[in-house]
């Protein structure tokens, strides 16, 4: 049985994430009480090899050690279990509840919405710490989260780490859910070449320009070498997902080129690589 546990603060997108897995063929259970997790395989695992459950603050364990102990037990029993934690910034969550007029599950006459959001974060902190994949939905539309869940979960293979290479522009903000962030703004910027300005790092003239610069090759070797060296250590630690973000000024030329070059270079060692170009708004590739 493959088990995906979805958790995160209310309003962050847990329901959307669960619906995406349901469309992938997972047997989904919303708001499953924590105490029922050990019984899942005996009750539904035999007839449903793909199972996804959501756990929120109302049914999280009182003792943080309980969840960690259960996860260790599941993995020692060679169960394919992974945790996806969906979250958003406090400001975004406040805005979402204000716009939808939904009631936060932890609010009451004594607890304000802001206090409830912070309390929920504290309750779920032990689960967030153990998450294999953390997705920040602060700047994501519902469809983006839906597609990201389908892309990342569908292509993840048991016991094989999945590497996401993400290009971005520093001028639009640093992705908060990346495991590693590299800055390639030290390379010459194709933007200042009039013939290259409107192109992207996916196009041959930009690729030729950057490949003609020795520093581009050296930086590619250094970043790729670092990732390839440490990926086996993350796999040994039961990590299922790693996100490496590479940024330049606008996320159009240098970072895009570096992401695509890294994916090509590391494909022989890491078979489960995805690329995404945040500022280009292109579909992810595998």
C-alpha positions, 0 to 999 in steps of 0.5 A: 500500500502506498500512503500519502498523508496530507496536512497543513493549516486550514485555508492552505489547500488541503482539500484541493491536494486531496482532490488531485490525488483522488483523480490520480486513483487514490482512495481518499479519506478527509480528516482521518483521526490520527489513531486510525492510521495504523489500521488503514492497511488492514481495512482498505489497503488490500483493496486499495493500493493507493491511499491518501488521508488528510490530517488537520489540527483537530485530529493531530496527536496531542504528543508530537512524539506519537506521530514520529513513532508511528511514521518510523513504525510504518517505514520500518515495516517497509510501507511506502508512506510519505507526508505532504504539508501544504501551507501559506503565509499568515497574511494570505490565510487571513485574507482567504478566510476574510474573502470566503467568510469561512469559519476557522475550525479553531476559532471560538468566542475567546480565540480570534482568527489570527490567534487560531491560525497561529495556534494551528501552526503550533499544533501541526509543527511536528508534522511539518517537521517530518514532511517529505514535501512542503508546498507553499500556496501563498502565490499559487492559484488553486489550479497550480496546486492541483497540477503540482500535486498531480505532477509530483505525486504521480511521477514519484517512484517508491524508494527513489527520490524525486528532484524538482529543479525550479527557476525563478526571478529574485525580483518576484520573490524567493520560493519559500518551499525550496530545499536549496537556493542557488543564485546565478546572477553572477553570470552575464545577463542576456537581457542586455543583448537586444537580440536576446532580450525577448527570448528565454533560456529555453531558446538556442540563441540564449543557450549559445550565448551562455555556453560561450561563457566559461563561468556558466560551465563552471557554475553548472559543474559546481551546482550539479556536483553538489546536488549529485554528491548529497542526493544519496544521503537524502535518499538514505534518510528516507527523503522522497522529494528535493526542490532545488531553486535557481534564481536570476534577476527576472527568471527568464534567461540564466536561471532557466538555462541553468535548470535545463542544463542541470536536468540534462546533465544529471538525468543519467544519475537521477531518473526522476527529475522535473523542471519548472520555470516559475516566471515563464508559466510553462508546463513542467517537464519530466 
